[in-house]
């Protein structure tokens, strides 16, 4: 494959004096998230406590209501007996008692006017029922006013705190995190925040930065200025070597770790936990490892040697899930990405994963290698076949001149358009056919750096 060349500067043994500045944003986010989690925990627990108190209050109120209903039923029974006695006295004969059905209103069932036991007929139990009724009613009114006011006041305070939490994370992930938790119930918002906090903690700890429970950098665990970039050589490179087997990524034959590659426990400073950095040697060997700011960079994988491609990768049980061309040291161009993906496909790796060029939006790798741009439009000239054809066209022009190239194209009723070769109708000509026609007239060997790219 073509070479990207060496990193922009050798870093071996270099003290990264700007490490603190590099991780400043991540540390600030971690501290904000730590406070946000603490505050949202208070909101969720507070609202749960209020709801629990409301349930208890409703239960207690229900108990009072049940006691009042029971006393009302006993009173209705007494009224019924009194009415029956009066009816019997008036008729001087027996009368059939009318009993209440469960849940039936005593007044509707008896249809009495003022027939009731005289106060002199009330027993001590009857008087106790009446007194308890008054006490329960008064207690309910007092509790309802006190609980209602307390609940409203505390709930209002907690909702204000929740709004503060949302505002505090407004700058994280360009506002996406705040939007995610803004309308969520507190317990769901808390789960989102905790997951994000844990991820940021892992971003730091997996890079061997010690952080305090409050989210601050624990400088007592080591001086940031003592972090220097290391380079792998010999056995160290064997341990990062990755091979291909049955369409999957596996650790190299000499690597200490064997089996399928999985980046779940890895980290990169840019993409965070679950990712690792990679570099491809000029001998087409893929190397993968963790990224640690100030200690282990893309240049560390191959000791600053020439590479063909570099970036970040996420792998699950040997299967590539995502990949990017993110490498501040090598800065791959689109042609480097295209040739690397083409090489993977030739080696049996399915291109069914998301791929993002350096600074480009993510697209399906198979679409990227065929020329899809960041807007979702496929431009064959940007793909592998189009780029290879452009190389042959350039080689023909260099050897025979522009006039001879135009004559050859006219003979087949072809023309160049935006880097592509099209026919008279404007349809794209098969790149392989174009290369076959033009290569037949090439006698000079192309420049090594070009032929290596498409070799």
Secondary structure, 3 states (H helix, E strand, C coil): CCCCECCCCCCCCCECCCHHHHCHHHHHHHHHHHHHHHHHHHHHHHHHHHHHHHHHHHHHHHHHHHHHHHHHHHHHHHHHHHHHHHHHHHHCCCCCCCCCCCCCCHHHHHCCCCCCCCHHHCCHHHHHHHHHHHHHHHHHHHHHHHHHHHHHHHHHHHHHHHHHHHHHCCCHHHHHHHHHHHCCCHHHHHHHHHHHHHHHHHHHHCCCCCECCCCCECHHHCCHHHCECCCCCCHHHHHHEEEEECCEEEECCCCCCCCECCCCCCEECCCEECCEEEEEECCCCEEEECCECCCECHHHHCCCCCEEEEEEEEEECCEEEEEECCCCCCCCCHHHHHHHHHHHHHCCCCCCCEEECCCCCEEEHHHHHCCECCCCCECHHHCHHHHHHHHHHHHHHHHHCHHHHHHHHHHCCCEEECCEEECCCCCECCHHHHHHHHHCCCCCCCCHHHHHHCC
